[in-house]
Amino acid sequence: MVTTIIWLGPVLTAVVLALLIFLAITFGKDIVWLIINSLIGLVALVIINFLPMINITINIWSILIVVFGGIPGIALLILLDLLGIAF
């Protein structure tokens, strides 16, 4: 029983890694652009938060908006902050 549990972790990790590699090969260009857009959005979120007139709370919701929205997500957060609707 113990040896089954010990080997389950590396096997599941290998399966998930193989699935990620397959998806990266299949959708390679789209995934790379999504990752680049997400990273640019996250960096912009941190930099924009230093501006005195914009106070966006960095929490799970703002991060998810930026990761899935990228630059348009940042624009949405800034607009919501300036209108006083959220954050």
NORFEN-V440883 format. One record per helix or strand of 2 or more residues. SS is the DSSP state (A for helix, B for strand). FROM is the first residue (numbers start at 1). TO is the last residue. If there is no record, write none. Layout:
ss->[SS SS]
from->[FROM FROM]
to->[TO TO]
This chain:
ss->[A A A A]
from->[2 28 60 71]
to->[26 48 69 83]
